[in-house]
Amino acid sequence: VTPGSRYRGFARVEQSTYAAASTRASSGPSTTRPRRDIGWTSRSSRRGSLSSPRPALTCASTHPSPSAPTETPPTERFRPSEEVELTHSGYDIGRAARDPDVVFPLALLRELASEGLIGELAPRAFSFMGYIPDTAPLLSETGPAVARELVADAADLVLLVPS
Amino acid sequence: VSVTQVREITELSRPSPACLVEHPFGLTLGDIGDKATQRAVLEACLREATRPHPAGTIIETSIRWERDDLRERQLHKEAH
């Protein structure tokens, strides 16, 4: 990490780990891409009470059971009624397997909806699978595709939960 | 609205707005079975979604992990 790097704190730890892994794998095709500056994500101007929004849930490391993630970067779409499993190399998934609400708060969102605190849930949840060190495809392809699907699902609020 | 566990990662990835919850990886909303904390995180984030935060706002929720040093060890790549 060079002095004055934009990476600091845990971002610096992660960048160093990824750089070391990339060096070890340097005999293969490079997965690094030119960095492009991105701005803070804009948001709609809708404000007000939470009682009417139709929220959608996006998270990491969750996928329908018993399939395994296959896309690169892996992205999963599933109905809230489906059984889910977790896959992630960066943390102990045993905890979330015992209580999925810790990373995938679908049951909690249903509880809030049943109490009228929020509107009905959007029909699908989305998951960007686990550790994705090369984020360029996520920014240029996967993310926009999921955003279009969220619009198609008439979600007007999206909760993004990392793991 | 996003939950974020690490401010410096959020400053790079730039979602907007983001609620800072200093919990360990894999326990984003709280400990196993701790429905009160999980719900508090969820409600805090949803509440902030209705407020007019300017782009780039990272909201301090003051929700922190105090049970053990799991988060600190994770941040130093010493534990999962």
gemmi code that builds the backbone of each chain (N, CA, C; Angstrom):
import gemmi

chains = {
    "A": [
        ("VAL", (0.859, -1.192, 0.000), (0.000, 0.000, 0.000), (0.887, 1.232, 0.000)),
        ("THR", (0.672, 2.104, -0.957), (1.524, 3.276, -1.067), (1.056, 4.371, -0.119)),
        ("PRO", (2.025, 5.217, 0.319), (1.629, 6.334, 1.189), (0.587, 7.194, 0.469)),
        ("GLY", (-0.347, 7.684, 1.211), (-1.395, 8.513, 0.625), (-2.472, 7.713, -0.054)),
        ("SER", (-2.423, 6.408, 0.075), (-3.439, 5.557, -0.525), (-4.820, 5.941, -0.034)),
        ("ARG", (-5.797, 5.701, -0.899), (-7.176, 5.971, -0.479), (-7.673, 4.895, 0.473)),
        ("TYR", (-6.914, 3.815, 0.607), (-7.322, 2.747, 1.514), (-6.825, 3.035, 2.917)),
        ("ARG", (-7.721, 2.918, 3.872), (-7.322, 3.101, 5.258), (-8.116, 2.128, 6.125)),
        ("GLY", (-7.652, 1.937, 7.329), (-8.354, 1.048, 8.241), (-8.533, -0.348, 7.664)),
        ("PHE", (-9.729, -0.891, 7.826), (-9.980, -2.241, 7.342), (-9.927, -2.309, 5.811)),
        ("ALA", (-10.235, -1.214, 5.139), (-10.119, -1.201, 3.675), (-8.662, -1.444, 3.275)),
        ("ARG", (-7.742, -0.940, 4.061), (-6.319, -1.147, 3.785), (-5.936, -2.610, 4.027)),
        ("VAL", (-6.476, -3.178, 5.085), (-6.221, -4.592, 5.377), (-6.733, -5.453, 4.223)),
        ("GLU", (-7.944, -5.173, 3.767), (-8.537, -5.946, 2.679), (-7.752, -5.763, 1.379)),
        ("GLN", (-7.362, -4.527, 1.087), (-6.642, -4.266, -0.155), (-5.305, -4.995, -0.146)),
        ("SER", (-4.634, -5.003, 0.988), (-3.352, -5.701, 1.093), (-3.526, -7.199, 0.912)),
        ("THR", (-4.582, -7.743, 1.503), (-4.858, -9.176, 1.379), (-5.134, -9.541, -0.077)),
        ("TYR", (-5.925, -8.720, -0.744), (-6.268, -8.991, -2.137), (-5.043, -8.844, -3.035)),
        ("ALA", (-4.223, -7.819, -2.760), (-3.027, -7.617, -3.570), (-2.085, -8.803, -3.436)),
        ("ALA", (-1.934, -9.323, -2.218), (-1.060, -10.477, -2.007), (-1.598, -11.697, -2.740)),
        ("ALA", (-2.903, -11.898, -2.688), (-3.509, -13.042, -3.381), (-3.349, -12.897, -4.885)),
        ("SER", (-3.475, -11.677, -5.396), (-3.334, -11.441, -6.833), (-1.913, -11.715, -7.290)),
        ("THR", (-0.947, -11.352, -6.435), (0.455, -11.600, -6.774), (0.729, -13.095, -6.858)),
        ("ARG", (0.171, -13.836, -5.886), (0.367, -15.292, -5.900), (-0.254, -15.917, -7.143)),
        ("ALA", (-1.330, -15.331, -7.637), (-2.037, -15.889, -8.784), (-1.638, -15.199, -10.088)),
        ("SER", (-0.504, -14.505, -10.086), (-0.167, -13.657, -11.230), (0.124, -14.441, -12.502)),
        ("SER", (0.316, -15.742, -12.399), (0.554, -16.528, -13.613), (-0.727, -16.676, -14.432)),
        ("GLY", (-1.867, -16.466, -13.813), (-3.137, -16.567, -14.514), (-3.539, -15.230, -15.091)),
        ("PRO", (-4.703, -15.179, -15.713), (-5.176, -13.917, -16.278), (-5.435, -12.891, -15.192)),
        ("SER", (-5.059, -11.662, -15.469), (-5.254, -10.602, -14.487), (-6.726, -10.309, -14.281)),
        ("THR", (-7.078, -10.098, -13.020), (-8.464, -9.736, -12.747), (-8.572, -8.281, -12.305)),
        ("THR", (-7.453, -7.567, -12.317), (-7.520, -6.169, -11.914), (-7.980, -5.314, -13.086)),
        ("ARG", (-8.697, -4.295, -12.800), (-9.206, -3.407, -13.842), (-8.915, -1.977, -13.427)),
        ("PRO", (-8.852, -1.075, -14.398), (-8.634, 0.325, -14.022), (-9.734, 0.809, -13.084)),
        ("ARG", (-9.315, 1.541, -12.064), (-10.292, 2.065, -11.124), (-11.007, 3.265, -11.738)),
        ("ARG", (-12.306, 3.304, -11.582), (-12.996, 4.521, -12.000), (-13.681, 5.116, -10.776)),
        ("ASP", (-13.616, 6.406, -10.701), (-14.232, 7.074, -9.568), (-15.745, 7.002, -9.679)),
        ("ILE", (-16.368, 6.716, -8.582), (-17.824, 6.706, -8.561), (-18.301, 7.687, -7.508)),
        ("GLY", (-19.437, 8.229, -7.733), (-19.998, 9.174, -6.778), (-20.882, 8.448, -5.794)),
        ("TRP", (-21.294, 9.152, -4.779), (-22.252, 8.575, -3.842), (-23.538, 8.278, -4.588)),
        ("THR", (-24.141, 7.169, -4.275), (-25.361, 6.762, -4.948), (-26.481, 7.767, -4.673)),
        ("SER", (-27.127, 8.189, -5.744), (-28.252, 9.103, -5.560), (-29.470, 8.308, -5.121)),
        ("ARG", (-30.452, 8.981, -4.601), (-31.648, 8.299, -4.133), (-32.880, 9.094, -4.524)),
        ("SER", (-34.003, 8.448, -4.469), (-35.224, 9.139, -4.836), (-35.544, 10.189, -3.787)),
        ("SER", (-36.413, 11.083, -4.137), (-36.750, 12.166, -3.221), (-37.942, 11.826, -2.350)),
        ("ARG", (-38.423, 10.574, -2.468), (-39.610, 10.229, -1.696), (-39.285, 10.216, -0.201)),
        ("ARG", (-40.101, 10.839, 0.576), (-39.898, 10.902, 2.017), (-41.198, 10.555, 2.706)),
        ("GLY", (-41.136, 10.469, 4.002), (-42.376, 10.356, 4.749), (-42.438, 9.125, 5.598)),
        ("SER", (-43.641, 8.670, 5.861), (-43.865, 7.558, 6.765), (-43.362, 6.247, 6.179)),
        ("LEU", (-43.024, 5.343, 7.069), (-42.601, 4.016, 6.635), (-43.778, 3.085, 6.409)),
        ("SER", (-44.963, 3.518, 6.733), (-46.085, 2.578, 6.752), (-46.530, 2.112, 5.383)),
        ("SER", (-46.126, 2.824, 4.321), (-46.573, 2.406, 2.995), (-45.505, 1.810, 2.089)),
        ("PRO", (-44.212, 2.006, 2.320), (-43.236, 1.496, 1.359), (-43.307, -0.014, 1.171)),
        ("ARG", (-42.913, -0.425, -0.029), (-42.801, -1.834, -0.354), (-41.300, -2.132, -0.434)),
        ("PRO", (-40.726, -2.556, 0.660), (-39.278, -2.732, 0.664), (-38.843, -4.063, 0.048)),
        ("ALA", (-37.673, -4.024, -0.550), (-37.026, -5.246, -1.039), (-35.739, -5.430, -0.249)),
        ("LEU", (-35.331, -6.649, -0.125), (-34.141, -6.982, 0.664), (-33.039, -7.452, -0.269)),
        ("THR", (-31.873, -6.872, -0.157), (-30.712, -7.427, -0.841), (-29.649, -7.704, 0.211)),
        ("CYS", (-28.903, -8.734, -0.006), (-27.950, -9.144, 1.014), (-26.787, -9.861, 0.344)),
        ("ALA", (-25.935, -10.426, 1.152), (-24.776, -11.156, 0.635), (-24.805, -12.578, 1.151)),
        ("SER", (-24.239, -13.453, 0.387), (-23.929, -14.832, 0.804), (-25.120, -15.751, 0.915)),
        ("THR", (-26.318, -15.298, 0.560), (-27.504, -16.140, 0.685), (-27.921, -16.652, -0.688)),
        ("HIS", (-28.349, -17.886, -0.755), (-28.820, -18.431, -2.025), (-29.860, -19.498, -1.757)),
        ("PRO", (-30.726, -19.743, -2.755), (-31.760, -20.750, -2.544), (-31.152, -22.114, -2.264)),
        ("SER", (-31.792, -22.846, -1.414), (-31.339, -24.197, -1.089), (-31.946, -25.170, -2.103)),
        ("PRO", (-31.221, -26.183, -2.573), (-29.844, -26.505, -2.233), (-28.866, -26.113, -3.323)),
        ("SER", (-29.206, -25.127, -4.165), (-28.323, -24.791, -5.282), (-27.050, -24.130, -4.774)),
        ("ALA", (-26.030, -24.132, -5.612), (-24.792, -23.454, -5.295), (-24.643, -22.286, -6.255)),
        ("PRO", (-24.065, -21.180, -5.825), (-23.913, -20.032, -6.713), (-23.001, -20.353, -7.886)),
        ("THR", (-23.383, -19.922, -9.076), (-22.599, -20.243, -10.261), (-22.199, -19.028, -11.071)),
        ("GLU", (-22.910, -17.928, -10.971), (-22.602, -16.755, -11.779), (-21.311, -16.102, -11.326)),
        ("THR", (-20.715, -15.299, -12.215), (-19.548, -14.511, -11.852), (-19.800, -13.061, -12.238)),
        ("PRO", (-19.944, -12.148, -11.326), (-20.085, -12.391, -9.898), (-21.430, -13.030, -9.600)),
        ("PRO", (-21.455, -13.967, -8.693), (-22.696, -14.695, -8.450), (-23.788, -13.780, -7.901)),
        ("THR", (-24.931, -13.927, -8.449), (-26.088, -13.156, -7.987), (-27.279, -14.084, -7.923)),
        ("GLU", (-28.015, -14.005, -6.871), (-29.158, -14.889, -6.694), (-30.434, -14.079, -6.566)),
        ("ARG", (-31.500, -14.648, -7.114), (-32.821, -14.027, -6.990), (-33.727, -15.103, -6.433)),
        ("PHE", (-34.479, -14.777, -5.431), (-35.347, -15.808, -4.900), (-36.588, -15.229, -4.253)),
        ("ARG", (-37.577, -16.083, -4.214), (-38.842, -15.704, -3.592), (-38.689, -15.824, -2.083)),
        ("PRO", (-39.278, -14.913, -1.352), (-39.145, -14.977, 0.114), (-39.613, -16.284, 0.726)),
        ("SER", (-40.431, -17.045, -0.010), (-40.921, -18.296, 0.559), (-39.903, -19.429, 0.436)),
        ("GLU", (-38.846, -19.220, -0.332), (-37.895, -20.303, -0.556), (-36.991, -20.529, 0.655)),
        ("GLU", (-36.557, -21.766, 0.785), (-35.542, -22.077, 1.774), (-34.208, -21.533, 1.276)),
        ("VAL", (-33.398, -21.024, 2.177), (-32.117, -20.471, 1.748), (-30.959, -21.117, 2.499)),
        ("GLU", (-29.808, -21.065, 1.856), (-28.560, -21.494, 2.475), (-27.576, -20.338, 2.380)),
        ("LEU", (-26.469, -20.475, 3.060), (-25.452, -19.431, 3.021), (-24.119, -20.015, 2.584)),
        ("THR", (-23.396, -19.233, 1.789), (-22.053, -19.602, 1.393), (-21.184, -18.352, 1.450)),
        ("HIS", (-20.118, -18.404, 2.206), (-19.211, -17.249, 2.287), (-17.891, -17.714, 2.890)),
        ("SER", (-16.808, -17.299, 2.259), (-15.499, -17.718, 2.767), (-14.959, -16.758, 3.818)),
        ("GLY", (-15.616, -15.631, 3.995), (-15.047, -14.593, 4.850), (-15.501, -14.602, 6.291)),
        ("TYR", (-16.510, -15.413, 6.622), (-16.945, -15.473, 8.021), (-17.584, -16.821, 8.294)),
        ("ASP", (-17.781, -17.109, 9.547), (-18.366, -18.384, 9.958), (-19.869, -18.363, 9.687)),
        ("ILE", (-20.291, -19.099, 8.662), (-21.712, -19.076, 8.298), (-22.561, -19.902, 9.261)),
        ("GLY", (-21.917, -20.604, 10.188), (-22.659, -21.411, 11.151), (-23.605, -20.579, 11.991)),
        ("ARG", (-23.187, -19.350, 12.300), (-24.045, -18.482, 13.125), (-25.316, -18.125, 12.364)),
        ("ALA", (-25.141, -17.675, 11.118), (-26.311, -17.277, 10.330), (-27.172, -18.475, 9.971)),
        ("ALA", (-26.561, -19.639, 9.876), (-27.350, -20.837, 9.596), (-28.301, -21.124, 10.754)),
        ("ARG", (-27.886, -20.773, 11.970), (-28.740, -20.984, 13.146), (-29.816, -19.924, 13.264)),
        ("ASP", (-29.532, -18.730, 12.759), (-30.493, -17.628, 12.851), (-30.293, -16.712, 11.636)),
        ("PRO", (-30.950, -17.018, 10.519), (-30.719, -16.246, 9.288), (-30.966, -14.750, 9.429)),
        ("ASP", (-31.792, -14.349, 10.390), (-32.066, -12.919, 10.559), (-30.801, -12.106, 10.846)),
        ("VAL", (-29.728, -12.731, 11.258), (-28.525, -11.954, 11.573), (-27.896, -11.338, 10.326)),
        ("VAL", (-28.140, -11.951, 9.160), (-27.640, -11.365, 7.904), (-28.733, -11.246, 6.842)),
        ("PHE", (-29.839, -11.913, 7.049), (-30.905, -11.967, 6.046), (-32.233, -11.799, 6.796)),
        ("PRO", (-32.562, -10.550, 7.150), (-33.665, -10.325, 8.107), (-35.056, -10.411, 7.489)),
        ("LEU", (-35.288, -11.455, 6.779), (-36.582, -11.609, 6.111), (-37.708, -11.826, 7.119)),
        ("ALA", (-37.476, -12.687, 8.111), (-38.514, -12.934, 9.109), (-38.837, -11.658, 9.875)),
        ("LEU", (-37.807, -10.865, 10.168), (-38.041, -9.605, 10.871), (-38.831, -8.623, 10.016)),
        ("LEU", (-38.509, -8.583, 8.724), (-39.259, -7.683, 7.840), (-40.724, -8.119, 7.751)),
        ("ARG", (-40.928, -9.413, 7.712), (-42.320, -9.903, 7.706), (-43.046, -9.480, 8.980)),
        ("GLU", (-42.308, -9.533, 10.076), (-42.905, -9.134, 11.359), (-43.305, -7.659, 11.320)),
        ("LEU", (-42.424, -6.820, 10.785), (-42.736, -5.398, 10.694), (-43.919, -5.159, 9.759)),
        ("ALA", (-43.980, -5.944, 8.681), (-45.103, -5.794, 7.751), (-46.412, -6.217, 8.409)),
        ("SER", (-46.362, -7.289, 9.190), (-47.592, -7.766, 9.840), (-48.096, -6.770, 10.875)),
        ("GLU", (-47.164, -5.974, 11.410), (-47.549, -4.956, 12.395), (-47.940, -3.637, 11.732)),
        ("GLY", (-47.796, -3.578, 10.403), (-48.167, -2.365, 9.691), (-47.122, -1.275, 9.721)),
        ("LEU", (-45.927, -1.604, 10.243), (-44.865, -0.588, 10.288), (-44.321, -0.304, 8.894)),
        ("ILE", (-44.324, -1.310, 8.044), (-43.950, -1.138, 6.642), (-45.047, -1.760, 5.795)),
        ("GLY", (-44.990, -1.469, 4.492), (-45.950, -2.067, 3.590), (-45.608, -3.521, 3.327)),
        ("GLU", (-46.221, -4.078, 2.306), (-45.920, -5.470, 1.961), (-44.488, -5.581, 1.431)),
        ("LEU", (-43.909, -6.749, 1.554), (-42.570, -6.968, 1.028), (-42.618, -7.125, -0.479)),
        ("ALA", (-41.573, -6.681, -1.146), (-41.437, -6.931, -2.577), (-41.384, -8.445, -2.800)),
        ("PRO", (-41.757, -8.904, -3.990), (-41.895, -10.348, -4.190), (-40.580, -11.122, -4.246)),
        ("ARG", (-39.472, -10.436, -4.445), (-38.202, -11.153, -4.536), (-37.126, -10.476, -3.687)),
        ("ALA", (-36.219, -11.284, -3.207), (-35.012, -10.784, -2.556), (-33.833, -11.111, -3.473)),
        ("PHE", (-32.762, -10.371, -3.317), (-31.589, -10.567, -4.172), (-30.348, -10.700, -3.293)),
        ("SER", (-29.414, -11.483, -3.764), (-28.181, -11.659, -3.013), (-26.986, -11.595, -3.953)),
        ("PHE", (-26.035, -10.754, -3.583), (-24.762, -10.709, -4.302), (-23.810, -11.589, -3.512)),
        ("MET", (-23.387, -12.653, -4.122), (-22.739, -13.697, -3.353), (-21.369, -13.315, -2.798)),
        ("GLY", (-21.291, -13.232, -1.515), (-20.045, -13.237, -0.766), (-18.951, -12.309, -1.250)),
        ("TYR", (-17.747, -12.764, -1.130), (-16.544, -11.981, -1.374), (-16.378, -11.731, -2.874)),
        ("ILE", (-16.390, -10.452, -3.291), (-16.256, -10.107, -4.707), (-15.151, -9.058, -4.830)),
        ("PRO", (-13.894, -9.484, -4.901), (-12.800, -8.506, -4.944), (-12.757, -7.695, -6.234)),
        ("ASP", (-13.191, -8.277, -7.344), (-13.224, -7.530, -8.602), (-14.640, -6.995, -8.775)),
        ("THR", (-14.810, -5.726, -8.465), (-16.166, -5.167, -8.430), (-16.624, -4.571, -9.753)),
        ("ALA", (-15.737, -4.539, -10.760), (-16.112, -3.886, -12.021), (-17.353, -4.517, -12.665)),
        ("PRO", (-17.426, -5.855, -12.786), (-18.652, -6.431, -13.373), (-19.896, -6.145, -12.536)),
        ("LEU", (-19.681, -6.047, -11.240), (-20.809, -5.748, -10.353), (-21.352, -4.344, -10.625)),
        ("LEU", (-20.422, -3.404, -10.825), (-20.828, -2.021, -11.054), (-21.444, -1.828, -12.436)),
        ("SER", (-20.868, -2.500, -13.434), (-21.290, -2.217, -14.812), (-22.423, -3.109, -15.295)),
        ("GLU", (-22.543, -4.315, -14.713), (-23.526, -5.251, -15.260), (-24.532, -5.740, -14.207)),
        ("THR", (-24.013, -6.421, -13.204), (-24.907, -7.082, -12.254), (-25.773, -6.103, -11.479)),
        ("GLY", (-25.144, -5.053, -10.963), (-25.891, -4.084, -10.168), (-27.015, -3.432, -10.952)),
        ("PRO", (-26.705, -2.880, -12.140), (-27.786, -2.279, -12.934), (-28.883, -3.284, -13.294)),
        ("ALA", (-28.510, -4.532, -13.573), (-29.521, -5.536, -13.916), (-30.457, -5.785, -12.734)),
        ("VAL", (-29.886, -5.894, -11.551), (-30.717, -6.107, -10.366), (-31.578, -4.871, -10.098)),
        ("ALA", (-31.018, -3.692, -10.318), (-31.805, -2.463, -10.117), (-33.026, -2.455, -11.032)),
        ("ARG", (-32.839, -2.876, -12.267), (-33.981, -2.928, -13.197), (-35.029, -3.924, -12.700)),
        ("GLU", (-34.574, -5.038, -12.163), (-35.528, -6.043, -11.664), (-36.268, -5.536, -10.428)),
        ("LEU", (-35.578, -4.770, -9.601), (-36.238, -4.190, -8.427), (-37.307, -3.188, -8.858)),
        ("VAL", (-37.015, -2.429, -9.887), (-38.023, -1.495, -10.417), (-39.206, -2.275, -10.963)),
        ("ALA", (-38.912, -3.371, -11.673), (-39.995, -4.194, -12.221), (-40.851, -4.788, -11.108)),
        ("ASP", (-40.241, -5.053, -9.968), (-40.981, -5.597, -8.823), (-41.713, -4.512, -8.035)),
        ("ALA", (-41.611, -3.257, -8.490), (-42.272, -2.121, -7.838), (-41.786, -1.910, -6.402)),
        ("ALA", (-40.539, -2.273, -6.142), (-39.961, -1.975, -4.821), (-39.672, -0.479, -4.750)),
        ("ASP", (-40.051, 0.155, -3.685), (-39.759, 1.588, -3.573), (-38.806, 1.892, -2.423)),
        ("LEU", (-38.252, 0.863, -1.829), (-37.226, 1.037, -0.815), (-36.415, -0.259, -0.804)),
        ("VAL", (-35.121, -0.143, -0.848), (-34.272, -1.340, -0.849), (-33.356, -1.304, 0.368)),
        ("LEU", (-33.361, -2.374, 1.108), (-32.493, -2.514, 2.274), (-31.304, -3.393, 1.881)),
        ("LEU", (-30.128, -2.821, 1.932), (-28.915, -3.562, 1.579), (-28.218, -3.991, 2.861)),
        ("VAL", (-28.049, -5.286, 3.010), (-27.454, -5.828, 4.236), (-26.183, -6.588, 3.885)),
        ("PRO", (-25.037, -6.076, 4.285), (-23.790, -6.817, 4.056), (-23.665, -7.925, 5.099)),
        ("SER", (-22.712, -8.785, 4.893), (-22.518, -9.815, 5.905), (-21.053, -9.860, 6.331)),
    ],
    "B": [
        ("VAL", (-31.462, 2.151, 1.366), (-30.689, 2.395, 2.570), (-29.837, 1.164, 2.854)),
        ("SER", (-28.611, 1.407, 3.303), (-27.687, 0.298, 3.545), (-27.336, 0.198, 5.023)),
        ("VAL", (-27.043, -1.022, 5.424), (-26.357, -1.221, 6.692), (-24.869, -1.254, 6.348)),
        ("THR", (-24.037, -0.624, 7.133), (-22.607, -0.743, 6.930), (-21.939, -1.135, 8.243)),
        ("GLN", (-20.971, -2.017, 8.149), (-20.243, -2.448, 9.345), (-18.879, -1.780, 9.444)),
        ("VAL", (-18.381, -1.235, 8.327), (-17.040, -0.655, 8.304), (-17.088, 0.659, 7.526)),
        ("ARG", (-16.878, 1.737, 8.216), (-16.999, 3.062, 7.597), (-16.069, 3.211, 6.389)),
        ("GLU", (-14.808, 2.782, 6.518), (-13.856, 3.052, 5.442), (-14.170, 2.272, 4.164)),
        ("ILE", (-14.853, 1.130, 4.289), (-15.298, 0.409, 3.096), (-16.458, 1.166, 2.453)),
        ("THR", (-17.340, 1.669, 3.270), (-18.498, 2.426, 2.764), (-18.043, 3.685, 2.040)),
        ("GLU", (-16.994, 4.309, 2.535), (-16.489, 5.516, 1.886), (-15.910, 5.212, 0.515)),
        ("LEU", (-15.535, 3.969, 0.278), (-15.043, 3.570, -1.048), (-16.179, 3.144, -1.972)),
        ("SER", (-17.126, 2.398, -1.416), (-18.190, 1.842, -2.261), (-19.341, 2.828, -2.472)),
        ("ARG", (-19.504, 3.762, -1.565), (-20.409, 4.898, -1.734), (-21.882, 4.574, -1.999)),
        ("PRO", (-22.484, 3.785, -1.137), (-23.937, 3.706, -1.196), (-24.490, 4.982, -0.556)),
        ("SER", (-25.767, 5.142, -0.513), (-26.292, 6.339, 0.134), (-27.758, 6.148, 0.465)),
        ("PRO", (-28.179, 6.443, 1.641), (-27.388, 6.650, 2.845), (-27.021, 5.305, 3.471)),
        ("ALA", (-26.173, 5.325, 4.477), (-25.736, 4.087, 5.113), (-25.762, 4.249, 6.628)),
        ("CYS", (-26.229, 3.226, 7.306), (-26.290, 3.233, 8.774), (-25.141, 2.402, 9.327)),
        ("LEU", (-24.273, 3.039, 10.083), (-23.107, 2.346, 10.627), (-23.495, 1.545, 11.865)),
        ("VAL", (-23.313, 0.236, 11.771), (-23.603, -0.686, 12.865), (-22.331, -1.499, 13.097)),
        ("GLU", (-21.669, -1.271, 14.215), (-20.354, -1.889, 14.411), (-20.489, -3.286, 15.022)),
        ("HIS", (-21.003, -4.179, 14.197), (-21.156, -5.574, 14.576), (-20.152, -6.434, 13.805)),
        ("PRO", (-19.893, -7.646, 14.271), (-18.963, -8.529, 13.554), (-19.529, -8.960, 12.200)),
        ("PHE", (-18.641, -9.365, 11.311), (-19.078, -9.954, 10.053), (-19.829, -11.250, 10.362)),
        ("GLY", (-20.894, -11.455, 9.617), (-21.693, -12.655, 9.843), (-22.725, -12.490, 10.944)),
        ("LEU", (-22.700, -11.358, 11.621), (-23.693, -11.046, 12.660), (-24.146, -9.594, 12.468)),
        ("THR", (-24.465, -9.255, 11.249), (-24.709, -7.862, 10.886), (-25.782, -7.206, 11.747)),
        ("LEU", (-26.879, -7.914, 11.974), (-27.981, -7.309, 12.727), (-27.890, -7.559, 14.224)),
        ("GLY", (-27.044, -8.488, 14.623), (-26.920, -8.748, 16.054), (-26.601, -10.213, 16.307)),
        ("ASP", (-26.573, -10.561, 17.568), (-26.206, -11.923, 17.933), (-27.340, -12.905, 17.604)),
        ("ILE", (-26.994, -14.163, 17.552), (-27.985, -15.220, 17.314), (-29.071, -15.142, 18.379)),
        ("GLY", (-30.301, -15.049, 17.920), (-31.424, -15.036, 18.856), (-31.691, -13.709, 19.539)),
        ("ASP", (-30.848, -12.722, 19.317), (-31.032, -11.416, 19.961), (-31.993, -10.583, 19.114)),
        ("LYS", (-33.255, -10.933, 19.177), (-34.253, -10.302, 18.314), (-34.423, -8.816, 18.627)),
        ("ALA", (-34.201, -8.435, 19.870), (-34.367, -7.024, 20.229), (-33.347, -6.157, 19.496)),
        ("THR", (-32.088, -6.594, 19.518), (-31.062, -5.823, 18.825), (-31.250, -5.893, 17.314)),
        ("GLN", (-31.551, -7.084, 16.807), (-31.766, -7.224, 15.366), (-32.862, -6.280, 14.901)),
        ("ARG", (-33.927, -6.238, 15.653), (-35.053, -5.383, 15.268), (-34.679, -3.902, 15.416)),
        ("ALA", (-33.903, -3.581, 16.428), (-33.481, -2.186, 16.610), (-32.651, -1.716, 15.423)),
        ("VAL", (-31.766, -2.583, 14.940), (-30.959, -2.231, 13.764), (-31.851, -2.026, 12.552)),
        ("LEU", (-32.755, -2.952, 12.354), (-33.640, -2.887, 11.192), (-34.509, -1.628, 11.236)),
        ("GLU", (-35.092, -1.371, 12.375), (-35.968, -0.199, 12.493), (-35.169, 1.096, 12.339)),
        ("ALA", (-33.952, 1.131, 12.879), (-33.131, 2.337, 12.750), (-32.835, 2.622, 11.287)),
        ("CYS", (-32.489, 1.577, 10.544), (-32.154, 1.767, 9.129), (-33.379, 2.189, 8.324)),
        ("LEU", (-34.491, 1.559, 8.568), (-35.708, 1.916, 7.838), (-36.146, 3.343, 8.175)),
        ("ARG", (-35.976, 3.710, 9.448), (-36.347, 5.065, 9.854), (-35.504, 6.105, 9.114)),
        ("GLU", (-34.200, 5.815, 8.982), (-33.329, 6.766, 8.304), (-33.667, 6.876, 6.822)),
        ("ALA", (-34.263, 5.823, 6.272), (-34.626, 5.850, 4.850), (-35.685, 6.903, 4.558)),
        ("THR", (-36.396, 7.327, 5.566), (-37.459, 8.322, 5.358), (-36.946, 9.744, 5.581)),
        ("ARG", (-35.697, 9.877, 5.973), (-35.177, 11.207, 6.293), (-34.342, 11.755, 5.128)),
        ("PRO", (-34.305, 13.072, 4.985), (-33.661, 13.683, 3.818), (-32.154, 13.827, 3.959)),
        ("HIS", (-31.457, 12.729, 4.115), (-30.004, 12.814, 4.230), (-29.371, 13.150, 2.882)),
        ("PRO", (-28.401, 14.045, 2.865), (-27.694, 14.300, 1.603), (-26.842, 13.097, 1.216)),
        ("ALA", (-26.535, 12.989, -0.079), (-25.700, 11.888, -0.554), (-24.396, 11.848, 0.229)),
        ("GLY", (-23.989, 10.664, 0.576), (-22.735, 10.506, 1.294), (-22.879, 10.440, 2.797)),
        ("THR", (-24.095, 10.537, 3.275), (-24.294, 10.506, 4.723), (-24.088, 9.096, 5.271)),
        ("ILE", (-23.226, 8.968, 6.261), (-23.075, 7.729, 7.009), (-23.604, 8.016, 8.415)),
        ("ILE", (-24.682, 7.362, 8.750), (-25.386, 7.673, 9.989), (-24.845, 6.816, 11.133)),
        ("GLU", (-24.419, 7.457, 12.198), (-23.950, 6.742, 13.386), (-25.163, 6.220, 14.157)),
        ("THR", (-25.258, 4.916, 14.307), (-26.384, 4.373, 15.070), (-26.026, 4.158, 16.536)),
        ("SER", (-24.763, 4.223, 16.832), (-24.229, 3.938, 18.177), (-24.531, 2.512, 18.629)),
        ("ILE", (-24.865, 1.642, 17.684), (-25.062, 0.222, 18.011), (-23.721, -0.478, 17.829)),
        ("ARG", (-23.213, -1.022, 18.902), (-21.883, -1.629, 18.866), (-21.902, -3.014, 19.484)),
        ("TRP", (-20.938, -3.821, 19.098), (-20.789, -5.174, 19.617), (-19.971, -5.113, 20.901)),
        ("GLU", (-20.546, -5.553, 21.994), (-19.833, -5.458, 23.275), (-19.655, -6.811, 23.950)),
        ("ARG", (-20.121, -7.868, 23.263), (-20.092, -9.175, 23.908), (-18.679, -9.730, 24.062)),
        ("ASP", (-17.873, -9.574, 23.019), (-16.502, -10.097, 23.056), (-15.676, -9.347, 22.011)),
        ("ASP", (-14.472, -9.883, 21.707), (-13.594, -9.178, 20.767), (-13.655, -9.764, 19.353)),
        ("LEU", (-14.738, -10.460, 19.030), (-14.848, -11.081, 17.713), (-14.665, -10.061, 16.598)),
        ("ARG", (-15.339, -8.943, 16.695), (-15.241, -7.931, 15.633), (-13.799, -7.427, 15.482)),
        ("GLU", (-13.159, -7.124, 16.588), (-11.785, -6.622, 16.520), (-10.856, -7.654, 15.893)),
        ("ARG", (-11.057, -8.915, 16.255), (-10.212, -9.962, 15.668), (-10.490, -10.114, 14.186)),
        ("GLN", (-11.740, -9.984, 13.787), (-12.075, -10.050, 12.356), (-11.413, -8.901, 11.592)),
        ("LEU", (-11.428, -7.718, 12.177), (-10.845, -6.557, 11.497), (-9.340, -6.681, 11.335)),
        ("HIS", (-8.742, -7.552, 12.127), (-7.305, -7.807, 11.988), (-7.043, -9.150, 11.311)),
        ("LYS", (-8.064, -9.697, 10.692), (-7.946, -10.960, 9.973), (-7.456, -12.088, 10.894)),
        ("GLU", (-7.872, -12.025, 12.125), (-7.447, -13.036, 13.090), (-8.536, -14.047, 13.400)),
        ("ALA", (-9.728, -13.788, 12.877), (-10.826, -14.703, 13.194), (-11.919, -14.571, 12.145)),
        ("HIS", (-12.711, -15.593, 12.038), (-13.919, -15.526, 11.214), (-15.091, -15.182, 12.105)),
    ],
}
model = gemmi.Model(1)
for chain_id, residues in chains.items():
    chain = gemmi.Chain(chain_id)
    for i, (resn, *xyz) in enumerate(residues, 1):
        res = gemmi.Residue()
        res.name, res.seqid = resn, gemmi.SeqId(i, " ")
        for name, pos in zip(("N", "CA", "C"), xyz):
            atom = gemmi.Atom()
            atom.name, atom.element = name, gemmi.Element(name[0])
            atom.pos, atom.b_iso = gemmi.Position(*pos), 0.0
            res.add_atom(atom)
        chain.add_residue(res)
    model.add_chain(chain)
structure = gemmi.Structure()
structure.add_model(model)
structure.setup_entities()
